[in-house]
């Protein structure tokens, strides 16, 4: 029988022939290290989207409201991140962060909405 070593820590492995790791901890460490670059980017994007959603939720307590663009920026809103867009028949574009969205109006004002599910 061939002796195998854990591909994460190098200790001897006992058990099945196709086993690659000595423990769940080594398997998790290996996979976390392998995926850390993409995970960091994804984590940053998701955190920004959640922050945008919280800001929209706070400023839209009744499902609809208006706010100046500067107010959202003041709270740290990042207009480069949204989950989807909706274009009305009239051609107006709503930008959504999950169920909360905004429509750009004149003079840097925004119409804030909550989409009913």
N, C-alpha and C positions, 0 to 999 in steps of 0.2 A: 504494500500500500504506500502510495506517494505522500510524503509530508508536505503540507501546504501552510502558507503563512497568510495572516490577515493583511489585506491590501491597504488597510489604514494604519495599523500600529506595528505590524510585522511579527506578532506573536504566533506561535504554532496553533493551528486549527485542528480540532478533533470533531468527528462526526461525519456527516454526509460528504460524498466526493465533490459535489458541486458548491459546497459552502465557500464563501469568499471573505466573510468577516467573522471575528471571534465573538462578537456581541452586537446587540441592537445599538448600543452606544457608538461603536465603531462604524456601523452601517450608517447611522444618522449623521455622524460627524463627516464621513466621507461624502455623502450626498449633499449635505449643507455646504461644504467647502466647494464641491463641484458646481453647485448652482448659485453661489453667493453673488456673483456679478449681476446676473439677470434678476435675482431676487431683490437686490438693493434698488435697482431701477424700478421694478414693479412696485416695491414697497413705497418708493418716493411718489410715484404716480398715484397710487391708491390713497396715500395720505393727503395729497393735494386735492383729489376728487372729494374725499370725505370732508375736508376743511371747507371747500367750496359749498358742498351740500349743507353743512351746518350753518354757514353764513346766510345762505338763501332761506333756510328754514327759520332762522331767527328773525329775518326781515320780512317774512311772509307768514305771519301768525294766523291769518284768516283765509289763506288760500290765494289771495290776490292783493297786490299792493304796488306802489311805485316808490322808487328810490333813486337818488342821484348816483351816477357811476362812482363818484368819489367816495361815497359811503361804503360801497363794497370794497373798494381799494383800501380804504382806511382800516377795514377789518382783516385785510390780507387776502382778499379774493384774487385768484389767478385766472384771468380771462383766456389763457391758452389751453386750459383743461376743461373738458366737458365730456359727458358720456354719449350724448347723441344730439341730433338736431331735428327740428320739425318745421317744415315749410308749409305755410297755409296756402289755400287756393289763391289768396290775394298776393302771395309772394313774400310775405313776412317770415323771417327766420327766427325761431325760438331755439335757444341753446339750453340744454338740460344737463344737470348733474343729478342723475338718478331721477326722482320724480319732481324735483324743483327746477324751475327754469326761468329764463329772462328773455325779454324782447327789447332790443335797442330802440329807443325813441329819440325824438329831437332834443337838442340842447343837453346831451349827455345824461338823459334820464333813462331809466329802465323800468319796464313793466315786469313785475315779479309774479310768478304763478306756481301753483302746485297742481300737478296732473292727477286727476282722479284715476285710481286703478280699478 
